[in-house]
Amino acid sequence: MAKRALISVSDKTGVVEFAAELSKLGYEIISTGGTAKALKDGGLSVIGISEITGFPECLDGRVKTLHPAVHAGILAMRGNSEHMQQLKELGIETIDIVAINLYPFKQTIAKEGVAFEEAIENIDIGGPTMIRAAAKNWQDVAVIVNPSDYQTVVEELKANGEVSLQTKKRLSYRVFEHTANYDSLIANYMWKQLDEGEYPDTLTVSFEKAQDMRYGENPHQAAVFYRESGKIPAGVIAGAKQLHGKELSFNNINDTNGALDLLKEFEEPTVVACKHANPCGVGSADTIDAAYLRAYEADPVSIFGGIIAANREVNREMAEKISEIFIEIVIAPSFSEEAFEILSRKKNIRLLTLENIVQPVSKEALDMKKVGGGLLVQKLNTELIHMDDVKVVTKTQPTKEQMEEALFAWKVVKHTKSNAIVLTKDHATVGVGPGQTNRITALELAIKYAGDKAAGSVMASDAFFPFSDCVEAAHQAGIGMIIQPGGSIRDQESIDACDKYGIAMVFTGMRHFRH
């Protein structure tokens, strides 16, 4: 009895060549629809699926392979005499290779403006059923869902006359990996079509391996970078294109992601310098090279070995200044020819471009934090400030220029690890105090970084002051204005201290913890 292969694929890469090799090895080829046509056009003899089932394809092709003549041929255990006897009595022949990939649901929903009806029609039914059946009976059936596995199967058949059990087991795993991803995409798409609350009862997420990494956060930790399945949102690190330099590391990707989050808060030419996912220098100006100088001068020490993100094309002037120090990554929408030539002289610097770099993050995007045995999920912090809620709480009124500076500082502190204090002046950071266990230490650190620049600066705090000690320290440093959320039961102490020293203070009514 001749062996049989059932081939029905949406991705027809290499399928004619694969089927031709199987035919040379004595396999009969069963196929359906467009795949059958492609194989026949390639000069191959093909058995139509209706010849196997004795039933015509119907309902616009929705029903063609859901038939015992197909599934019994796949699921029969060859070592089970009763199974084989039943096949003989029913006149059903075994199917030994199943090569199927599914309707292009991911590609369909990635299209702009795709109709719900079109998405539904691209949910495969027969395909998942057949490959799951073949994967369940993996000892007897080689099942292929990825064209990259065609060559392995052919080589083993040529060498040994059969596909090894180890390969069959691996191919079986790839089926369930494939269908889990497929069903996850469908479930998430369908949930988004409903209006039944913020979060589903069961959260299914799917990611696809983008690259193996040399190591993780530390050299003894193995690591991998996965991209979200489906369409990659605009303006995110997963969509960046690397033009030059060594492969990105775990920390490179994480730190760059933090820089991009902050950069998206600005429309004017802005440069963000980050170190360990905290901003160490942020500057805005009329030109991108001037913005870089402000970011650099904010903290010339910490920027060394850091990440630079710019929301305008990197020009020659900016590139020349960057080339004077060691920088891990520069990411921007583009590089001028002169800028790229200058920066690419450095062997190890990574140069990345990202279209739509200032594209706001979707308000529906989720922030996920893995914890032991569970997952914390929240909406991303896409809000900044509600200007109608901002309230001046001191006798001293801030000037227009101070309010503009306060908004700049508020953008930066939002993206600084808590407890966070940021000092800014002339649309540039002058002192950043991130990630401290108490707020006064964060302020003391920011003042230390700022030095003489603290005088006349604006101070932003990501959360309220439980004590007036921060106001006392601000006065000693010459800080002219404070922006903070407010909300402490001891707010009046801070207000009174500001009034005592003539410091303007506003409450935003919005906290920005970042852990």
ChimeraX attribute file (.defattr): number of C-alpha atoms within 10 A of each C-alpha:
attribute: neighborCount
match mode: 1-to-1
recipient: residues
	/A:1	6
	/A:2	11
	/A:3	16
	/A:4	21
	/A:5	23
	/A:6	26
	/A:7	23
	/A:8	22
	/A:9	23
	/A:10	12
	/A:11	16
	/A:12	15
	/A:13	12
	/A:14	12
	/A:15	20
	/A:16	19
	/A:17	15
	/A:18	18
	/A:19	26
	/A:20	18
	/A:21	18
	/A:22	21
	/A:23	18
	/A:24	9
	/A:25	14
	/A:26	12
	/A:27	20
	/A:28	19
	/A:29	24
	/A:30	23
	/A:31	26
	/A:32	22
	/A:33	14
	/A:34	13
	/A:35	20
	/A:36	23
	/A:37	15
	/A:38	16
	/A:39	23
	/A:40	15
	/A:41	11
	/A:42	14
	/A:43	11
	/A:44	17
	/A:45	16
	/A:46	20
	/A:47	17
	/A:48	17
	/A:49	23
	/A:50	15
	/A:51	10
	/A:52	18
	/A:53	17
	/A:54	10
	/A:55	13
	/A:56	15
	/A:57	17
	/A:58	9
	/A:59	8
	/A:60	7
	/A:61	12
	/A:62	13
	/A:63	14
	/A:64	19
	/A:65	24
	/A:66	16
	/A:67	14
	/A:68	14
	/A:69	20
	/A:70	20
	/A:71	19
	/A:72	20
	/A:73	21
	/A:74	30
	/A:75	23
	/A:76	23
	/A:77	18
	/A:78	15
	/A:79	10
	/A:80	9
	/A:81	11
	/A:82	12
	/A:83	15
	/A:84	19
	/A:85	11
	/A:86	13
	/A:87	17
	/A:88	12
	/A:89	8
	/A:90	12
	/A:91	9
	/A:92	18
	/A:93	20
	/A:94	25
	/A:95	27
	/A:96	21
	/A:97	23
	/A:98	23
	/A:99	25
	/A:100	24
	/A:101	23
	/A:102	22
	/A:103	20
	/A:104	16
	/A:105	20
	/A:106	20
	/A:107	12
	/A:108	19
	/A:109	21
	/A:110	13
	/A:111	11
	/A:112	7
	/A:113	7
	/A:114	11
	/A:115	11
	/A:116	12
	/A:117	8
	/A:118	12
	/A:119	20
	/A:120	14
	/A:121	14
	/A:122	17
	/A:123	19
	/A:124	17
	/A:125	15
	/A:126	17
	/A:127	21
	/A:128	21
	/A:129	15
	/A:130	22
	/A:131	28
	/A:132	19
	/A:133	22
	/A:134	30
	/A:135	27
	/A:136	19
	/A:137	20
	/A:138	24
	/A:139	19
	/A:140	22
	/A:141	30
	/A:142	28
	/A:143	35
	/A:144	25
	/A:145	22
	/A:146	17
	/A:147	17
	/A:148	11
	/A:149	14
	/A:150	18
	/A:151	14
	/A:152	12
	/A:153	23
	/A:154	18
	/A:155	14
	/A:156	14
	/A:157	16
	/A:158	14
	/A:159	10
	/A:160	9
	/A:161	11
	/A:162	14
	/A:163	21
	/A:164	14
	/A:165	14
	/A:166	11
	/A:167	18
	/A:168	22
	/A:169	18
	/A:170	15
	/A:171	23
	/A:172	26
	/A:173	16
	/A:174	17
	/A:175	24
	/A:176	16
	/A:177	12
	/A:178	18
	/A:179	19
	/A:180	15
	/A:181	20
	/A:182	22
	/A:183	18
	/A:184	18
	/A:185	20
	/A:186	20
	/A:187	16
	/A:188	15
	/A:189	15
	/A:190	13
	/A:191	15
	/A:192	14
	/A:193	9
	/A:194	8
	/A:195	7
	/A:196	9
	/A:197	8
	/A:198	11
	/A:199	13
	/A:200	12
	/A:201	7
	/A:202	7
	/A:203	11
	/A:204	14
	/A:205	14
	/A:206	17
	/A:207	13
	/A:208	12
	/A:209	11
	/A:210	12
	/A:211	13
	/A:212	14
	/A:213	15
	/A:214	16
	/A:215	15
	/A:216	16
	/A:217	13
	/A:218	11
	/A:219	9
	/A:220	9
	/A:221	10
	/A:222	13
	/A:223	17
	/A:224	14
	/A:225	17
	/A:226	14
	/A:227	16
	/A:228	14
	/A:229	16
	/A:230	18
	/A:231	14
	/A:232	13
	/A:233	16
	/A:234	18
	/A:235	20
	/A:236	20
	/A:237	23
	/A:238	17
	/A:239	17
	/A:240	18
	/A:241	14
	/A:242	16
	/A:243	13
	/A:244	18
	/A:245	18
	/A:246	14
	/A:247	14
	/A:248	16
	/A:249	18
	/A:250	19
	/A:251	16
	/A:252	19
	/A:253	17
	/A:254	14
	/A:255	22
	/A:256	26
	/A:257	19
	/A:258	23
	/A:259	28
	/A:260	26
	/A:261	23
	/A:262	24
	/A:263	26
	/A:264	20
	/A:265	20
	/A:266	15
	/A:267	11
	/A:268	15
	/A:269	20
	/A:270	28
	/A:271	32
	/A:272	32
	/A:273	35
	/A:274	29
	/A:275	22
	/A:276	15
	/A:277	23
	/A:278	23
	/A:279	30
	/A:280	31
	/A:281	29
	/A:282	33
	/A:283	30
	/A:284	25
	/A:285	18
	/A:286	10
	/A:287	14
	/A:288	23
	/A:289	27
	/A:290	18
	/A:291	23
	/A:292	31
	/A:293	21
	/A:294	25
	/A:295	28
	/A:296	26
	/A:297	16
	/A:298	26
	/A:299	20
	/A:300	13
	/A:301	12
	/A:302	15
	/A:303	24
	/A:304	17
	/A:305	16
	/A:306	23
	/A:307	27
	/A:308	29
	/A:309	29
	/A:310	28
	/A:311	25
	/A:312	21
	/A:313	18
	/A:314	24
	/A:315	18
	/A:316	19
	/A:317	14
	/A:318	19
	/A:319	22
	/A:320	15
	/A:321	14
	/A:322	20
	/A:323	16
	/A:324	9
	/A:325	12
	/A:326	14
	/A:327	19
	/A:328	21
	/A:329	27
	/A:330	22
	/A:331	28
	/A:332	24
	/A:333	20
	/A:334	20
	/A:335	22
	/A:336	13
	/A:337	11
	/A:338	14
	/A:339	20
	/A:340	18
	/A:341	13
	/A:342	15
	/A:343	25
	/A:344	17
	/A:345	12
	/A:346	14
	/A:347	10
	/A:348	16
	/A:349	20
	/A:350	22
	/A:351	23
	/A:352	20
	/A:353	21
	/A:354	20
	/A:355	16
	/A:356	16
	/A:357	25
	/A:358	23
	/A:359	15
	/A:360	16
	/A:361	17
	/A:362	12
	/A:363	11
	/A:364	12
	/A:365	13
	/A:366	14
	/A:367	11
	/A:368	12
	/A:369	10
	/A:370	9
	/A:371	8
	/A:372	5
	/A:373	5
	/A:374	8
	/A:375	11
	/A:376	9
	/A:377	13
	/A:378	14
	/A:379	14
	/A:380	14
	/A:381	17
	/A:382	15
	/A:383	11
	/A:384	15
	/A:385	17
	/A:386	10
	/A:387	10
	/A:388	8
	/A:389	11
	/A:390	16
	/A:391	15
	/A:392	15
	/A:393	19
	/A:394	21
	/A:395	15
	/A:396	16
	/A:397	16
	/A:398	19
	/A:399	11
	/A:400	9
	/A:401	9
	/A:402	20
	/A:403	19
	/A:404	15
	/A:405	23
	/A:406	27
	/A:407	18
	/A:408	25
	/A:409	27
	/A:410	26
	/A:411	21
	/A:412	31
	/A:413	31
	/A:414	26
	/A:415	25
	/A:416	28
	/A:417	20
	/A:418	23
	/A:419	24
	/A:420	30
	/A:421	33
	/A:422	32
	/A:423	34
	/A:424	29
	/A:425	24
	/A:426	18
	/A:427	20
	/A:428	29
	/A:429	33
	/A:430	30
	/A:431	29
	/A:432	32
	/A:433	29
	/A:434	25
	/A:435	18
	/A:436	16
	/A:437	11
	/A:438	11
	/A:439	25
	/A:440	23
	/A:441	18
	/A:442	24
	/A:443	29
	/A:444	19
	/A:445	18
	/A:446	23
	/A:447	28
	/A:448	17
	/A:449	20
	/A:450	22
	/A:451	12
	/A:452	13
	/A:453	20
	/A:454	25
	/A:455	18
	/A:456	17
	/A:457	29
	/A:458	32
	/A:459	31
	/A:460	30
	/A:461	31
	/A:462	28
	/A:463	25
	/A:464	22
	/A:465	22
	/A:466	16
	/A:467	17
	/A:468	19
	/A:469	16
	/A:470	21
	/A:471	27
	/A:472	16
	/A:473	15
	/A:474	26
	/A:475	19
	/A:476	13
	/A:477	20
	/A:478	18
	/A:479	23
	/A:480	21
	/A:481	28
	/A:482	25
	/A:483	27
	/A:484	25
	/A:485	21
	/A:486	25
	/A:487	16
	/A:488	14
	/A:489	11
	/A:490	14
	/A:491	17
	/A:492	15
	/A:493	17
	/A:494	24
	/A:495	19
	/A:496	17
	/A:497	18
	/A:498	25
	/A:499	16
	/A:500	15
	/A:501	16
	/A:502	16
	/A:503	24
	/A:504	24
	/A:505	30
	/A:506	22
	/A:507	19
	/A:508	23
	/A:509	18
	/A:510	19
	/A:511	17
	/A:512	24
	/A:513	17
	/A:514	16
	/A:515	9
